[in-house]
Amino acid sequence: MPKNPPESMQHHLRQRLNRHARQRWPHVDAIAVRFRAGFAYVVAELPGGRSLPLCRLRFTGVLHTWGFALYLASNDGYKDNVLPNGLPAGSPEEALDCAGDLYLGGPVI
């Protein structure tokens, strides 16, 4: 079974995603990230206590590059996907932007 990243890396990922989300989607209360079997499951916490799954990141062993799978509400699951850069892996912020723009709307400017 694949291993989760070290606790320090998990903490860093949560901080990065929340910092990015606050700038891009101020209406989102928080980005929750839970880890299981080498994957980071990313969920937007919305006002009123609602949660919205966004994507799953696959730990590649490198802090700045993660595999990307988009959450599909139609089948309540995740599907490996490519990021707008054309690659199946990238920065956590690129993955959050891709999923967030789809499910949360474009950035608030």
C-alpha positions as CSV (number, residue, x, y, z in Angstrom):
1,M,0.0,0.0,0.0
2,P,1.4,3.4,-0.9
3,K,2.5,5.6,2.0
4,N,1.3,9.0,2.9
5,P,3.7,11.9,2.9
6,P,5.3,12.8,6.2
7,E,3.2,14.9,8.7
8,S,5.3,18.0,7.9
9,M,4.5,17.7,4.2
10,Q,0.8,17.1,4.9
11,H,0.7,20.3,7.0
12,H,2.6,22.3,4.3
13,L,0.1,21.1,1.6
14,R,-2.9,22.1,3.7
15,Q,-1.4,25.5,4.3
16,R,-0.6,26.0,0.6
17,L,-4.1,25.0,-0.6
18,N,-5.9,27.2,2.0
19,R,-3.7,30.2,1.3
20,H,-4.4,29.8,-2.5
21,A,-8.1,29.3,-2.0
22,R,-8.5,32.4,0.3
23,Q,-7.1,34.5,-2.6
24,R,-9.1,32.9,-5.4
25,W,-12.4,32.0,-3.7
26,P,-13.0,34.1,-0.6
27,H,-16.5,32.6,-0.2
28,V,-14.9,29.2,0.7
29,D,-14.5,28.8,4.4
30,A,-11.6,26.3,4.2
31,I,-10.0,23.6,2.1
32,A,-9.9,20.3,4.0
33,V,-7.4,17.7,3.1
34,R,-7.4,14.1,4.4
35,F,-4.7,11.6,3.5
36,R,-5.2,7.9,2.8
37,A,-3.0,5.3,1.1
38,G,-0.8,7.9,-0.7
39,F,-3.7,10.1,-1.8
40,A,-4.7,13.6,-0.6
41,Y,-8.5,14.1,-0.8
42,V,-9.3,17.8,-1.3
43,V,-12.7,19.2,-0.1
44,A,-14.0,22.7,-0.1
45,E,-15.8,23.6,3.2
46,L,-18.6,26.0,2.3
47,P,-20.8,28.3,4.4
48,G,-23.6,26.6,6.2
49,G,-21.5,23.5,6.9
50,R,-21.6,22.1,3.4
51,S,-18.7,20.1,2.0
52,L,-17.9,19.8,-1.7
53,P,-15.3,17.2,-2.9
54,L,-13.0,18.7,-5.5
55,C,-10.1,16.4,-6.4
56,R,-7.7,13.8,-5.3
57,L,-3.9,14.4,-5.4
58,R,-1.5,11.4,-5.7
59,F,1.7,11.7,-3.7
60,T,4.7,11.4,-6.1
61,G,7.3,11.8,-3.4
62,V,7.9,15.4,-4.3
63,L,6.3,18.3,-2.4
64,H,5.7,20.4,-5.5
65,T,4.4,17.8,-7.9
66,W,1.2,15.7,-7.4
67,G,-0.8,13.5,-9.6
68,F,-4.4,14.8,-10.3
69,A,-7.8,13.1,-10.3
70,L,-10.9,15.2,-10.7
71,Y,-14.0,14.4,-8.5
72,L,-16.9,13.4,-10.6
73,A,-20.2,14.1,-8.9
74,S,-22.0,11.9,-11.5
75,N,-20.5,8.7,-10.1
76,D,-19.3,10.0,-6.7
77,G,-15.8,9.0,-7.5
78,Y,-12.4,10.3,-8.8
79,K,-11.0,9.9,-12.3
80,D,-7.4,10.5,-13.3
81,N,-7.2,13.6,-15.4
82,V,-4.8,16.0,-17.0
83,L,-4.3,19.6,-15.8
84,P,-4.7,22.6,-18.2
85,N,-0.9,22.4,-18.8
86,G,-1.6,19.0,-20.5
87,L,0.2,16.9,-17.9
88,P,-1.3,14.4,-15.5
89,A,0.7,16.0,-12.6
90,G,1.5,19.5,-11.4
91,S,1.5,21.8,-8.5
92,P,-1.2,21.5,-5.8
93,E,-2.4,25.0,-6.8
94,E,-2.8,24.0,-10.4
95,A,-4.9,21.0,-9.4
96,L,-7.0,23.2,-7.0
97,D,-7.5,25.8,-9.7
98,C,-8.7,23.2,-12.2
99,A,-11.2,21.5,-9.9
100,G,-12.2,24.8,-8.1
101,D,-12.9,26.6,-11.3
102,L,-15.2,23.8,-12.3
103,Y,-17.0,23.4,-9.0
104,L,-16.7,26.8,-7.3
105,G,-16.7,29.1,-10.3
106,G,-14.0,31.3,-11.6
107,P,-11.8,33.3,-9.4
108,V,-13.2,36.3,-7.6
109,I,-11.2,39.4,-8.6
